[in-house]
Amino acid sequence: MSVSDIIEEIRPLSAKEKQEILEKLWTEFGDELESFNPDLTPEQIAELDRRAEDALKHPGRGIPAEQVFAEIEKRFAERRK
């Protein structure tokens, strides 16, 4: 079975089922794929790694994702007015 065949098998599934497949694929193969991203330069990857390490060392410095999303939503809502 080719990748195209697999995609065609997945296409009719619900968004939730597609999300579940993606999560399972990432869990299963993420370690193999994590270091490969053709859109990022080695310098960008190194910077992301540095930032991730810093975030793990200092978890209190960050802003909770919920707060970030709420601020983004607020900005979009203001622009729609």
VEXDREN-2710 file (C-alpha; in Angstrom, 1 decimal):
% VEXDREN-2710
k/r/px/py/pz
1/MET/0.0/0.0/0.0
2/SER/1.4/3.4/-1.0
3/VAL/1.2/6.6/1.0
4/SER/-1.4/7.9/-1.5
5/ASP/-3.5/4.8/-0.9
6/ILE/-3.3/5.4/2.9
7/ILE/-4.3/9.0/2.4
8/GLU/-7.3/8.0/0.4
9/GLU/-8.3/5.5/3.1
10/ILE/-8.1/8.3/5.7
11/ARG/-9.9/11.0/3.7
12/PRO/-13.5/10.0/4.5
13/LEU/-12.9/9.8/8.3
14/SER/-14.1/12.5/10.6
15/ALA/-11.8/15.3/11.8
16/LYS/-11.6/13.7/15.2
17/GLU/-10.5/10.3/13.7
18/LYS/-7.9/12.1/11.6
19/GLN/-6.6/13.9/14.7
20/GLU/-6.4/10.6/16.5
21/ILE/-4.4/9.0/13.7
22/LEU/-2.0/12.0/13.6
23/GLU/-1.5/11.7/17.3
24/LYS/-0.8/8.0/17.2
25/LEU/1.6/8.4/14.3
26/TRP/3.5/11.2/16.1
27/THR/3.6/9.1/19.3
28/GLU/4.9/6.1/17.3
29/PHE/7.3/7.8/15.0
30/GLY/7.9/11.3/16.4
31/ASP/11.3/10.5/17.8
32/GLU/12.5/9.4/14.3
33/LEU/11.0/12.5/12.7
34/GLU/11.6/15.2/15.3
35/SER/15.1/16.2/14.1
36/PHE/14.0/16.4/10.5
37/ASN/12.3/19.6/9.3
38/PRO/13.3/20.8/5.8
39/ASP/11.8/24.2/6.5
40/LEU/14.1/25.0/9.4
41/THR/17.8/25.9/9.2
42/PRO/20.3/24.2/11.6
43/GLU/20.5/27.6/13.3
44/GLN/16.8/27.8/13.8
45/ILE/16.7/24.2/15.2
46/ALA/19.5/25.0/17.6
47/GLU/17.6/28.2/18.8
48/LEU/14.4/26.2/19.3
49/ASP/16.3/23.6/21.2
50/ARG/17.9/26.3/23.4
51/ARG/14.5/27.9/24.1
52/ALA/12.9/24.5/24.9
53/GLU/15.7/23.7/27.3
54/ASP/15.4/27.1/29.0
55/ALA/11.6/26.7/29.3
56/LEU/12.1/23.3/31.0
57/LYS/14.7/24.8/33.4
58/HIS/12.5/27.8/34.2
59/PRO/8.8/26.7/33.9
60/GLY/7.5/29.8/35.8
61/ARG/8.8/32.3/33.2
62/GLY/6.3/31.3/30.5
63/ILE/2.8/32.4/29.9
64/PRO/0.1/29.7/30.0
65/ALA/-1.2/28.8/26.6
66/GLU/-4.7/29.6/27.6
67/GLN/-3.7/33.2/28.4
68/VAL/-2.0/33.6/25.1
69/PHE/-4.9/32.2/23.2
70/ALA/-7.3/34.4/25.1
71/GLU/-5.2/37.5/24.3
72/ILE/-5.1/36.5/20.6
73/GLU/-8.9/36.0/20.5
74/LYS/-9.4/39.4/22.2
75/ARG/-7.2/41.1/19.6
76/PHE/-9.1/39.4/16.7
77/ALA/-12.5/40.3/18.3
78/GLU/-11.4/44.0/18.6
79/ARG/-10.4/44.0/14.9
80/ARG/-13.7/42.6/13.8
81/LYS/-15.6/45.5/15.4
END
